[in-house]
Amino acid sequence: MMENKPQWQFVYKLGGMAAIGAVLVGILEIIITFLPGGNTVQETARDWFALFQQNWFMGLRDLGLLNIFLDLLALLIFFALYFAHRESPYQPYAALAVIISLLGIGVFLATNRAFPMLALSWQYAIATTDSQRAVLEAAGQSMLSVGQSHTPGTFLGFFLIELAGVFISFVMLNSRVFGKAAAYSGMLGFGMLLIFEFFSSFVAGLSVVAMGLAMFGGILSMAWYIMIARRLFQLGKTPTS
């Protein structure tokens, strides 16, 4: 039986709470999407500045605010999953999944432009000349080319995080620490999200297909979070052997 010291129990419980938190973030994202303006696409930097001035929270959300929270929760989840496999023959692969996730999270956080765009919108609101506005619009457009969600600029961060989800789910399938249902949900869910990210970033004219992949992938990934949370809480309660 796997040794389960108190410090590991704490890690499991923390990972379980983070997984529940990820589900809540996902539910919040769905709710916001169906609110007025929740699924509106901004085309230019001027459009983004107007959105920020009208509703700063929606501006931050549309540029990945909830994904920032999700990535921070993912750190705790992947570390908990690694510790759950630390005595498994697949421990090196679990470690690799953690490394891939860390790379993806680092890339995403480094390229996210939500808060810099908010700061630019404040400057734009008080700009008094057309030349000042033109400079700020050019700066904003440059930021959007890097940090606008589901575009080539953000593809690598999302790709690595979703690849890590697929990878750790393969580890879960073979290690038997987690159930097969959780493993298959992760592989399919994160796999669909990965394909969605590719389509939305590089393939034009497939919005219906992409949104279908995002919807089903999101549902499966939420099921994955719920199942691993349940298992992590169980591991957190296991008596020390």
Order of alpha helices (4+ residues) and beta strands (2+ residues): alpha-alpha-alpha-alpha-alpha-alpha-alpha-alpha-alpha-alpha
